[in-house]
Protein backbone atom coordinates (compact mmCIF):
# COMPACT_ATOMS: atom_id res chain seq x y z
CA UNK A 1 0.00 0.00 0.00
CA UNK A 2 2.79 2.45 0.93
CA UNK A 3 4.56 1.51 -2.27
CA UNK A 4 1.54 2.57 -4.40
CA UNK A 5 1.29 5.86 -2.55
CA UNK A 6 4.98 6.62 -3.10
CA UNK A 7 4.75 5.66 -6.79
CA UNK A 8 1.66 7.83 -7.27
CA UNK A 9 3.37 10.76 -5.49
CA UNK A 10 6.45 10.31 -7.69
CA UNK A 11 4.26 10.29 -10.81
CA UNK A 12 2.38 13.36 -9.59
CA UNK A 13 5.59 15.35 -8.92
CA UNK A 14 7.12 14.22 -12.21
CA UNK A 15 3.96 15.34 -14.03
CA UNK A 16 4.02 18.75 -12.31
CA UNK A 17 7.74 19.13 -12.94
CA UNK A 18 7.37 18.39 -16.64
CA UNK A 19 4.23 20.40 -17.34
CA UNK A 20 4.90 23.38 -15.07
CA UNK A 21 8.64 23.80 -15.58
CA UNK A 22 10.12 21.94 -18.54
CA UNK A 23 7.45 22.64 -21.18
CA UNK A 24 7.08 26.38 -20.37
CA UNK A 25 10.86 26.81 -20.49
CA UNK A 26 10.98 25.02 -23.84
CA UNK A 27 8.19 27.19 -25.27
CA UNK A 28 9.79 30.38 -23.97
CA UNK A 29 13.22 29.59 -25.40
CA UNK A 30 11.64 28.72 -28.74
CA UNK A 31 9.76 32.05 -28.76
CA UNK A 32 12.87 34.02 -27.78
CA UNK A 33 14.91 32.37 -30.54
CA UNK A 34 12.19 33.27 -33.04
CA UNK A 35 12.21 36.90 -31.87
CA UNK A 36 16.01 37.10 -32.12
CA UNK A 37 15.86 35.74 -35.66
CA UNK A 38 13.33 38.44 -36.50
CA UNK A 39 15.61 41.10 -35.05
CA UNK A 40 18.60 39.75 -36.96
CA UNK A 41 16.60 39.74 -40.20
CA UNK A 42 15.54 43.35 -39.60
CA UNK A 43 19.17 44.31 -38.99
CA UNK A 44 20.28 42.58 -42.20
CA UNK A 45 17.61 44.42 -44.19
CA UNK A 46 18.58 47.73 -42.60
CA UNK A 47 22.26 47.17 -43.34
CA UNK A 48 21.49 46.23 -46.94
CA UNK A 49 19.51 49.44 -47.33
CA UNK A 50 22.37 51.47 -45.87
CA UNK A 51 24.98 49.85 -48.11
CA UNK A 52 23.04 50.39 -51.33
CA UNK A 53 21.53 53.89 -51.18
CA UNK A 54 18.55 54.62 -53.33
CA UNK A 55 18.97 56.68 -56.54
CA UNK A 56 17.46 59.80 -54.96
CA UNK A 57 20.04 59.75 -52.20
CA UNK A 58 22.85 59.34 -54.73
CA UNK A 59 21.59 62.34 -56.70
CA UNK A 60 21.53 64.48 -53.56
CA UNK A 61 25.04 63.42 -52.64
CA UNK A 62 26.36 64.31 -56.11
CA UNK A 63 24.89 67.80 -56.31
CA UNK A 64 27.22 70.61 -55.35
CA UNK A 65 26.08 73.17 -52.82
CA UNK A 66 26.39 76.73 -54.07
CA UNK A 67 26.64 79.91 -52.03
CA UNK A 68 23.47 81.31 -53.54
CA UNK A 69 21.49 78.43 -52.05
CA UNK A 70 21.93 79.95 -48.61
CA UNK A 71 20.27 83.07 -47.24
CA UNK A 72 21.97 85.08 -44.57
CA UNK A 73 19.87 86.60 -41.86
CA UNK A 74 20.34 88.78 -38.85
CA UNK A 75 18.91 87.95 -35.49
CA UNK A 76 16.51 90.60 -34.25
CA UNK A 77 16.42 91.25 -30.54
C-alpha positions in Angstrom: 0.0 0.0 0.0 2.8 2.4 0.9 4.6 1.5 -2.3 1.5 2.6 -4.4 1.3 5.9 -2.5 5.0 6.6 -3.1 4.7 5.7 -6.8 1.7 7.8 -7.3 3.4 10.8 -5.5 6.5 10.3 -7.7 4.3 10.3 -10.8 2.4 13.4 -9.6 5.6 15.3 -8.9 7.1 14.2 -12.2 4.0 15.3 -14.0 4.0 18.8 -12.3 7.7 19.1 -12.9 7.4 18.4 -16.6 4.2 20.4 -17.3 4.9 23.4 -15.1 8.6 23.8 -15.6 10.1 21.9 -18.5 7.5 22.6 -21.2 7.1 26.4 -20.4 10.9 26.8 -20.5 11.0 25.0 -23.8 8.2 27.2 -25.3 9.8 30.4 -24.0 13.2 29.6 -25.4 11.6 28.7 -28.7 9.8 32.0 -28.8 12.9 34.0 -27.8 14.9 32.4 -30.5 12.2 33.3 -33.0 12.2 36.9 -31.9 16.0 37.1 -32.1 15.9 35.7 -35.7 13.3 38.4 -36.5 15.6 41.1 -35.0 18.6 39.7 -37.0 16.6 39.7 -40.2 15.5 43.3 -39.6 19.2 44.3 -39.0 20.3 42.6 -42.2 17.6 44.4 -44.2 18.6 47.7 -42.6 22.3 47.2 -43.3 21.5 46.2 -46.9 19.5 49.4 -47.3 22.4 51.5 -45.9 25.0 49.8 -48.1 23.0 50.4 -51.3 21.5 53.9 -51.2 18.5 54.6 -53.3 19.0 56.7 -56.5 17.5 59.8 -55.0 20.0 59.7 -52.2 22.8 59.3 -54.7 21.6 62.3 -56.7 21.5 64.5 -53.6 25.0 63.4 -52.6 26.4 64.3 -56.1 24.9 67.8 -56.3 27.2 70.6 -55.4 26.1 73.2 -52.8 26.4 76.7 -54.1 26.6 79.9 -52.0 23.5 81.3 -53.5 21.5 78.4 -52.1 21.9 79.9 -48.6 20.3 83.1 -47.2 22.0 85.1 -44.6 19.9 86.6 -41.9 20.3 88.8 -38.8 18.9 87.9 -35.5 16.5 90.6 -34.2 16.4 91.2 -30.5 
